Amino acid sequence: MSTSVVHAFDASAPWALNEQVSLRDESFGALAYHHGTRRLVFLKSRELVELVRRMSEFESVDAALDDLVPEGQRDRYLTALASLARSEVVRVR
C-alpha cells in the first residue's frame, strides 16, 4: 500500500511542484518526470509550465491563476492542474 496521500484538487489551497518531479523544457512546453513513480507527463504549453513553476509564489492556485492566466482560460488551466495533481506532479504545500 502506498503511503502517499492523493488530495482532491482545491484551487483555494496553496500548491507547488512536487519536489520529486523534474521539469525539462521542450518546444511544446515541458516533460515532467516523477522520480518516485517513474511517470513521465507532458505539459503541453509554455504558459502551463510557467504556472506550475510559479504557483508556489502565491497563497493559492486561485491567486496564481488571477495573476498568470489570461481571462477566459481559467477552466482549461484548472483541468490541467487537476490532472497534474492526480499524477502527483503538483502537491499541496
C-alpha positions as CSV (number, residue, x, y, z in Angstrom):
1,M,0.0,0.0,0.0
2,S,1.3,3.4,-0.9
3,T,2.0,5.9,1.9
4,S,1.3,8.9,-0.3
5,V,-1.9,10.8,0.0
6,V,-3.6,12.0,-3.1
7,H,-5.6,15.2,-2.5
8,A,-8.6,16.3,-4.4
9,F,-7.7,19.4,-6.4
10,D,-8.7,22.5,-4.4
11,A,-7.7,25.8,-6.2
12,S,-8.2,27.7,-3.0
13,A,-5.3,25.8,-1.4
14,P,-1.6,26.5,-1.9
15,W,0.0,24.1,-4.3
16,A,3.6,23.6,-5.6
17,L,5.6,21.5,-8.0
18,N,6.3,18.1,-6.2
19,E,9.9,18.0,-5.0
20,Q,10.2,14.6,-6.6
21,V,9.5,16.0,-10.1
22,S,12.0,17.4,-12.6
23,L,10.8,19.6,-15.4
24,R,12.7,19.6,-18.8
25,D,11.8,22.4,-21.1
26,E,10.7,21.4,-24.6
27,S,9.5,23.4,-27.6
28,F,5.9,22.3,-26.8
29,G,6.1,23.1,-23.1
30,A,7.9,20.6,-20.8
31,L,8.4,17.0,-19.8
32,A,7.7,16.3,-16.1
33,Y,9.5,13.2,-14.7
34,H,8.4,11.9,-11.3
35,H,11.4,10.2,-9.7
36,G,9.3,8.3,-7.2
37,T,6.7,6.8,-9.6
38,R,8.9,7.0,-12.7
39,R,6.0,8.5,-14.5
40,L,6.6,10.9,-17.4
41,V,3.9,13.6,-18.0
42,F,3.7,16.1,-20.9
43,L,2.9,19.7,-20.1
44,K,1.6,20.9,-23.4
45,S,2.1,24.7,-23.2
46,R,4.8,27.1,-22.0
47,E,2.1,29.0,-20.1
48,L,1.2,25.9,-18.1
49,V,4.9,25.3,-17.3
50,E,5.2,28.8,-16.0
51,L,2.1,28.4,-13.9
52,V,3.4,25.1,-12.4
53,R,6.8,26.6,-11.7
54,R,5.5,29.8,-10.1
55,M,2.3,28.7,-8.3
56,S,4.3,28.2,-5.1
57,E,4.9,32.0,-5.0
58,F,1.1,32.6,-4.4
59,E,-1.1,32.0,-1.4
60,S,-3.4,29.8,-3.6
61,V,-3.8,28.4,-7.1
62,D,-6.7,30.9,-7.5
63,A,-4.3,33.8,-6.8
64,A,-1.8,32.3,-9.3
65,L,-4.4,31.9,-11.9
66,D,-5.6,35.5,-11.4
67,D,-2.1,36.8,-11.9
68,L,-0.7,34.4,-14.6
69,V,-3.6,33.2,-16.8
70,P,-5.5,35.2,-19.4
71,E,-9.1,35.8,-18.6
72,G,-11.4,33.2,-20.2
73,Q,-8.8,30.4,-20.0
74,R,-9.1,29.6,-16.3
75,D,-11.1,26.4,-16.7
76,R,-8.6,25.0,-19.1
77,Y,-5.8,25.5,-16.6
78,L,-7.8,24.2,-13.7
79,T,-8.5,21.0,-15.7
80,A,-4.8,20.6,-16.5
81,L,-3.7,21.3,-12.8
82,A,-6.3,18.7,-11.5
83,S,-4.7,16.1,-13.9
84,L,-1.2,17.0,-12.7
85,A,-2.4,16.6,-9.1
86,R,-3.7,13.1,-9.9
87,S,-0.3,12.3,-11.5
88,E,1.4,13.7,-8.3
89,V,3.3,16.3,-10.4
90,V,2.0,19.0,-8.2
91,R,1.1,18.7,-4.5
92,V,-0.5,20.8,-1.7
93,R,2.1,22.7,0.2
